[in-house]
Amino acid sequence: MLVRRAYQYRLYPTAAQAAGLDTVLWRCRELYNACLGERIEAHKHGVSVNLYSQKRQLPGIKEVRPEYKLLNSQVLQDVVYRVDRAFAGLFRRKKAGLKGGFPRFRGRDRYDSFTLTQTGWKLVERRLTLTGIGPIKVRWSRALGGTVKTVTIRRDADHWYVSFSCVVDMPDVLSDAARPEIGIDVGLEHFATTSDGGHIANPRHFRVGQAVLTKRSQSLARKKRGSKRRKKARLLVAKAHRKVRNQRRDFHHKTARVLVDGHGLIAVEDLRIATMVRNHALALSITDAGWGQFLTILSSKAAGAGCTVIAVNPAGTSQACSGCGQRVPKSLSTRWHHCDHCGCSLQRDVNAAKNILTRAGQVLQAGA
């Protein structure tokens, strides 16, 4: 079974190499804004400009701007692809009747990555060698597997990372019927509640780090725009956000691994998170929990571990009784489920998790 896997590693460029990488990002951002501006002007005058017409202009750009000759042609082509994808996403959202922002010009700190494919890079003596940059030290935190298709260099505050997108040939893993089935109800009081009555605590990483973020953000707001102190303050804010982001991702990976290794089938909710965050009172807490990222990681790990993940419609799972199926209306503040019809009495989220597992069974029966 061929699957696409991403392997990310930390880079340790020298000061000169970091300056070179920054220059590449600067040129890419400049080209991105130029391509975006051309499409906007063409749209105003009813002229068609597409991906291929802009790609054909790249050799001419190199003649007018010799500094672009130092950049790999695939890096420049990827910039044009990004502009095209931005417009494709806009048209897709409009067609679906969704609200979608128009593609925006990128500021100097809003373009943080560039991508190479077949050329412009190579691995020599466990170092990543980039054309025009040189060999960069890599922290190989795990083995790189499969056939590399793309290489993306990304800047995150004062750190640099490389992501290898690889095609990996993984053996087909059969589902183990001996492993139990489980339903999961995600929430805010507990990050997740399982159908067997277990709870996974909500670490609330953003809430824990909010005091530091607030202090650093206030310090940033007091700094004069364009000053060196403002640049340092902005870096501290970015570092604080990165720490929260890394903590959340690490928690999601570890939690997903435990669930996948211990179960043959996992039933989850098919959540519409974009709609849920419209509730401004809960938006910050929902975003802090990161349910979308967790469910994506869970599905990815399950694919290579012989575990089946089924997403079911969550509507009414908290209101229905898991014992007899009767509807038992309750408000969000009511945290205990008690059914007068069958006497079922248990915690509200456990009841919902049991209903989610039941619905997953119904989906399997309907598919069979």
Secondary structure as a PSIPRED ss2 file (coil, helix, strand):
# PSIPRED VFORMAT (PSIPRED V4.0)

   1 M C   1.000  0.000  0.000
   2 L E   0.000  0.000  1.000
   3 V E   0.000  0.000  1.000
   4 R E   0.000  0.000  1.000
   5 R E   0.000  0.000  1.000
   6 A E   0.000  0.000  1.000
   7 Y E   0.000  0.000  1.000
   8 Q E   0.000  0.000  1.000
   9 Y E   0.000  0.000  1.000
  10 R E   0.000  0.000  1.000
  11 L E   0.000  0.000  1.000
  12 Y E   0.000  0.000  1.000
  13 P C   1.000  0.000  0.000
  14 T C   1.000  0.000  0.000
  15 A H   0.000  1.000  0.000
  16 A H   0.000  1.000  0.000
  17 Q H   0.000  1.000  0.000
  18 A H   0.000  1.000  0.000
  19 A H   0.000  1.000  0.000
  20 G H   0.000  1.000  0.000
  21 L H   0.000  1.000  0.000
  22 D H   0.000  1.000  0.000
  23 T H   0.000  1.000  0.000
  24 V H   0.000  1.000  0.000
  25 L H   0.000  1.000  0.000
  26 W H   0.000  1.000  0.000
  27 R H   0.000  1.000  0.000
  28 C H   0.000  1.000  0.000
  29 R H   0.000  1.000  0.000
  30 E H   0.000  1.000  0.000
  31 L H   0.000  1.000  0.000
  32 Y H   0.000  1.000  0.000
  33 N H   0.000  1.000  0.000
  34 A H   0.000  1.000  0.000
  35 C H   0.000  1.000  0.000
  36 L H   0.000  1.000  0.000
  37 G H   0.000  1.000  0.000
  38 E H   0.000  1.000  0.000
  39 R H   0.000  1.000  0.000
  40 I H   0.000  1.000  0.000
  41 E H   0.000  1.000  0.000
  42 A H   0.000  1.000  0.000
  43 H H   0.000  1.000  0.000
  44 K H   0.000  1.000  0.000
  45 H C   1.000  0.000  0.000
  46 G C   1.000  0.000  0.000
  47 V C   1.000  0.000  0.000
  48 S C   1.000  0.000  0.000
  49 V C   1.000  0.000  0.000
  50 N C   1.000  0.000  0.000
  51 L H   0.000  1.000  0.000
  52 Y H   0.000  1.000  0.000
  53 S H   0.000  1.000  0.000
  54 Q H   0.000  1.000  0.000
  55 K H   0.000  1.000  0.000
  56 R C   1.000  0.000  0.000
  57 Q C   1.000  0.000  0.000
  58 L H   0.000  1.000  0.000
  59 P H   0.000  1.000  0.000
  60 G H   0.000  1.000  0.000
  61 I H   0.000  1.000  0.000
  62 K H   0.000  1.000  0.000
  63 E H   0.000  1.000  0.000
  64 V H   0.000  1.000  0.000
  65 R C   1.000  0.000  0.000
  66 P H   0.000  1.000  0.000
  67 E H   0.000  1.000  0.000
  68 Y H   0.000  1.000  0.000
  69 K H   0.000  1.000  0.000
  70 L H   0.000  1.000  0.000
  71 L C   1.000  0.000  0.000
  72 N C   1.000  0.000  0.000
  73 S H   0.000  1.000  0.000
  74 Q H   0.000  1.000  0.000
  75 V H   0.000  1.000  0.000
  76 L H   0.000  1.000  0.000
  77 Q H   0.000  1.000  0.000
  78 D H   0.000  1.000  0.000
  79 V H   0.000  1.000  0.000
  80 V H   0.000  1.000  0.000
  81 Y H   0.000  1.000  0.000
  82 R H   0.000  1.000  0.000
  83 V H   0.000  1.000  0.000
  84 D H   0.000  1.000  0.000
  85 R H   0.000  1.000  0.000
  86 A H   0.000  1.000  0.000
  87 F H   0.000  1.000  0.000
  88 A H   0.000  1.000  0.000
  89 G H   0.000  1.000  0.000
  90 L H   0.000  1.000  0.000
  91 F H   0.000  1.000  0.000
  92 R H   0.000  1.000  0.000
  93 R H   0.000  1.000  0.000
  94 K H   0.000  1.000  0.000
  95 K H   0.000  1.000  0.000
  96 A C   1.000  0.000  0.000
  97 G C   1.000  0.000  0.000
  98 L C   1.000  0.000  0.000
  99 K C   1.000  0.000  0.000
 100 G C   1.000  0.000  0.000
 101 G C   1.000  0.000  0.000
 102 F C   1.000  0.000  0.000
 103 P C   1.000  0.000  0.000
 104 R C   1.000  0.000  0.000
 105 F C   1.000  0.000  0.000
 106 R C   1.000  0.000  0.000
 107 G C   1.000  0.000  0.000
 108 R C   1.000  0.000  0.000
 109 D C   1.000  0.000  0.000
 110 R C   1.000  0.000  0.000
 111 Y C   1.000  0.000  0.000
 112 D C   1.000  0.000  0.000
 113 S E   0.000  0.000  1.000
 114 F E   0.000  0.000  1.000
 115 T E   0.000  0.000  1.000
 116 L E   0.000  0.000  1.000
 117 T C   1.000  0.000  0.000
 118 Q C   1.000  0.000  0.000
 119 T C   1.000  0.000  0.000
 120 G C   1.000  0.000  0.000
 121 W E   0.000  0.000  1.000
 122 K E   0.000  0.000  1.000
 123 L E   0.000  0.000  1.000
 124 V E   0.000  0.000  1.000
 125 E C   1.000  0.000  0.000
 126 R C   1.000  0.000  0.000
 127 R E   0.000  0.000  1.000
 128 L E   0.000  0.000  1.000
 129 T E   0.000  0.000  1.000
 130 L E   0.000  0.000  1.000
 131 T C   1.000  0.000  0.000
 132 G C   1.000  0.000  0.000
 133 I C   1.000  0.000  0.000
 134 G E   0.000  0.000  1.000
 135 P E   0.000  0.000  1.000
 136 I E   0.000  0.000  1.000
 137 K E   0.000  0.000  1.000
 138 V E   0.000  0.000  1.000
 139 R E   0.000  0.000  1.000
 140 W C   1.000  0.000  0.000
 141 S C   1.000  0.000  0.000
 142 R C   1.000  0.000  0.000
 143 A C   1.000  0.000  0.000
 144 L C   1.000  0.000  0.000
 145 G C   1.000  0.000  0.000
 146 G C   1.000  0.000  0.000
 147 T E   0.000  0.000  1.000
 148 V E   0.000  0.000  1.000
 149 K E   0.000  0.000  1.000
 150 T E   0.000  0.000  1.000
 151 V E   0.000  0.000  1.000
 152 T E   0.000  0.000  1.000
 153 I E   0.000  0.000  1.000
 154 R E   0.000  0.000  1.000
 155 R E   0.000  0.000  1.000
 156 D E   0.000  0.000  1.000
 157 A C   1.000  0.000  0.000
 158 D C   1.000  0.000  0.000
 159 H E   0.000  0.000  1.000
 160 W E   0.000  0.000  1.000
 161 Y E   0.000  0.000  1.000
 162 V E   0.000  0.000  1.000
 163 S E   0.000  0.000  1.000
 164 F E   0.000  0.000  1.000
 165 S E   0.000  0.000  1.000
 166 C E   0.000  0.000  1.000
 167 V E   0.000  0.000  1.000
 168 V E   0.000  0.000  1.000
 169 D E   0.000  0.000  1.000
 170 M C   1.000  0.000  0.000
 171 P C   1.000  0.000  0.000
 172 D C   1.000  0.000  0.000
 173 V C   1.000  0.000  0.000
 174 L C   1.000  0.000  0.000
 175 S C   1.000  0.000  0.000
 176 D C   1.000  0.000  0.000
 177 A C   1.000  0.000  0.000
 178 A C   1.000  0.000  0.000
 179 R C   1.000  0.000  0.000
 180 P C   1.000  0.000  0.000
 181 E E   0.000  0.000  1.000
 182 I E   0.000  0.000  1.000
 183 G E   0.000  0.000  1.000
 184 I E   0.000  0.000  1.000
 185 D E   0.000  0.000  1.000
 186 V E   0.000  0.000  1.000
 187 G C   1.000  0.000  0.000
 188 L C   1.000  0.000  0.000
 189 E C   1.000  0.000  0.000
 190 H E   0.000  0.000  1.000
 191 F E   0.000  0.000  1.000
 192 A E   0.000  0.000  1.000
 193 T E   0.000  0.000  1.000
 194 T E   0.000  0.000  1.000
 195 S C   1.000  0.000  0.000
 196 D C   1.000  0.000  0.000
 197 G C   1.000  0.000  0.000
 198 G C   1.000  0.000  0.000
 199 H E   0.000  0.000  1.000
 200 I E   0.000  0.000  1.000
 201 A E   0.000  0.000  1.000
 202 N C   1.000  0.000  0.000
 203 P C   1.000  0.000  0.000
 204 R C   1.000  0.000  0.000
 205 H H   0.000  1.000  0.000
 206 F H   0.000  1.000  0.000
 207 R H   0.000  1.000  0.000
 208 V H   0.000  1.000  0.000
 209 G H   0.000  1.000  0.000
 210 Q H   0.000  1.000  0.000
 211 A H   0.000  1.000  0.000
 212 V H   0.000  1.000  0.000
 213 L H   0.000  1.000  0.000
 214 T H   0.000  1.000  0.000
 215 K H   0.000  1.000  0.000
 216 R H   0.000  1.000  0.000
 217 S H   0.000  1.000  0.000
 218 Q H   0.000  1.000  0.000
 219 S H   0.000  1.000  0.000
 220 L H   0.000  1.000  0.000
 221 A H   0.000  1.000  0.000
 222 R H   0.000  1.000  0.000
 223 K C   1.000  0.000  0.000
 224 K C   1.000  0.000  0.000
 225 R C   1.000  0.000  0.000
 226 G C   1.000  0.000  0.000
 227 S C   1.000  0.000  0.000
 228 K H   0.000  1.000  0.000
 229 R H   0.000  1.000  0.000
 230 R H   0.000  1.000  0.000
 231 K H   0.000  1.000  0.000
 232 K H   0.000  1.000  0.000
 233 A H   0.000  1.000  0.000
 234 R H   0.000  1.000  0.000
 235 L H   0.000  1.000  0.000
 236 L H   0.000  1.000  0.000
 237 V H   0.000  1.000  0.000
 238 A H   0.000  1.000  0.000
 239 K H   0.000  1.000  0.000
 240 A H   0.000  1.000  0.000
 241 H H   0.000  1.000  0.000
 242 R H   0.000  1.000  0.000
 243 K H   0.000  1.000  0.000
 244 V H   0.000  1.000  0.000
 245 R H   0.000  1.000  0.000
 246 N H   0.000  1.000  0.000
 247 Q H   0.000  1.000  0.000
 248 R H   0.000  1.000  0.000
 249 R H   0.000  1.000  0.000
 250 D H   0.000  1.000  0.000
 251 F H   0.000  1.000  0.000
 252 H H   0.000  1.000  0.000
 253 H H   0.000  1.000  0.000
 254 K H   0.000  1.000  0.000
 255 T H   0.000  1.000  0.000
 256 A H   0.000  1.000  0.000
 257 R H   0.000  1.000  0.000
 258 V H   0.000  1.000  0.000
 259 L H   0.000  1.000  0.000
 260 V H   0.000  1.000  0.000
 261 D H   0.000  1.000  0.000
 262 G H   0.000  1.000  0.000
 263 H C   1.000  0.000  0.000
 264 G C   1.000  0.000  0.000
 265 L E   0.000  0.000  1.000
 266 I E   0.000  0.000  1.000
 267 A E   0.000  0.000  1.000
 268 V E   0.000  0.000  1.000
 269 E E   0.000  0.000  1.000
 270 D C   1.000  0.000  0.000
 271 L C   1.000  0.000  0.000
 272 R C   1.000  0.000  0.000
 273 I H   0.000  1.000  0.000
 274 A H   0.000  1.000  0.000
 275 T H   0.000  1.000  0.000
 276 M H   0.000  1.000  0.000
 277 V C   1.000  0.000  0.000
 278 R C   1.000  0.000  0.000
 279 N C   1.000  0.000  0.000
 280 H H   0.000  1.000  0.000
 281 A H   0.000  1.000  0.000
 282 L H   0.000  1.000  0.000
 283 A H   0.000  1.000  0.000
 284 L H   0.000  1.000  0.000
 285 S H   0.000  1.000  0.000
 286 I H   0.000  1.000  0.000
 287 T H   0.000  1.000  0.000
 288 D H   0.000  1.000  0.000
 289 A H   0.000  1.000  0.000
 290 G C   1.000  0.000  0.000
 291 W H   0.000  1.000  0.000
 292 G H   0.000  1.000  0.000
 293 Q H   0.000  1.000  0.000
 294 F H   0.000  1.000  0.000
 295 L H   0.000  1.000  0.000
 296 T H   0.000  1.000  0.000
 297 I H   0.000  1.000  0.000
 298 L H   0.000  1.000  0.000
 299 S H   0.000  1.000  0.000
 300 S H   0.000  1.000  0.000
 301 K H   0.000  1.000  0.000
 302 A H   0.000  1.000  0.000
 303 A H   0.000  1.000  0.000
 304 G C   1.000  0.000  0.000
 305 A C   1.000  0.000  0.000
 306 G C   1.000  0.000  0.000
 307 C C   1.000  0.000  0.000
 308 T E   0.000  0.000  1.000
 309 V E   0.000  0.000  1.000
 310 I E   0.000  0.000  1.000
 311 A E   0.000  0.000  1.000
 312 V E   0.000  0.000  1.000
 313 N C   1.000  0.000  0.000
 314 P C   1.000  0.000  0.000
 315 A C   1.000  0.000  0.000
 316 G C   1.000  0.000  0.000
 317 T C   1.000  0.000  0.000
 318 S C   1.000  0.000  0.000
 319 Q C   1.000  0.000  0.000
 320 A E   0.000  0.000  1.000
 321 C C   1.000  0.000  0.000
 322 S C   1.000  0.000  0.000
 323 G C   1.000  0.000  0.000
 324 C C   1.000  0.000  0.000
 325 G C   1.000  0.000  0.000
 326 Q C   1.000  0.000  0.000
 327 R E   0.000  0.000  1.000
 328 V C   1.000  0.000  0.000
 329 P C   1.000  0.000  0.000
 330 K C   1.000  0.000  0.000
 331 S C   1.000  0.000  0.000
 332 L C   1.000  0.000  0.000
 333 S C   1.000  0.000  0.000
 334 T C   1.000  0.000  0.000
 335 R C   1.000  0.000  0.000
 336 W E   0.000  0.000  1.000
 337 H E   0.000  0.000  1.000
 338 H E   0.000  0.000  1.000
 339 C C   1.000  0.000  0.000
 340 D C   1.000  0.000  0.000
 341 H C   1.000  0.000  0.000
 342 C C   1.000  0.000  0.000
 343 G C   1.000  0.000  0.000
 344 C C   1.000  0.000  0.000
 345 S E   0.000  0.000  1.000
 346 L E   0.000  0.000  1.000
 347 Q E   0.000  0.000  1.000
 348 R H   0.000  1.000  0.000
 349 D H   0.000  1.000  0.000
 350 V H   0.000  1.000  0.000
 351 N H   0.000  1.000  0.000
 352 A H   0.000  1.000  0.000
 353 A H   0.000  1.000  0.000
 354 K H   0.000  1.000  0.000
 355 N H   0.000  1.000  0.000
 356 I H   0.000  1.000  0.000
 357 L H   0.000  1.000  0.000
 358 T H   0.000  1.000  0.000
 359 R H   0.000  1.000  0.000
 360 A H   0.000  1.000  0.000
 361 G H   0.000  1.000  0.000
 362 Q H   0.000  1.000  0.000
 363 V H   0.000  1.000  0.000
 364 L H   0.000  1.000  0.000
 365 Q H   0.000  1.000  0.000
 366 A H   0.000  1.000  0.000
 367 G H   0.000  1.000  0.000
 368 A C   1.000  0.000  0.000
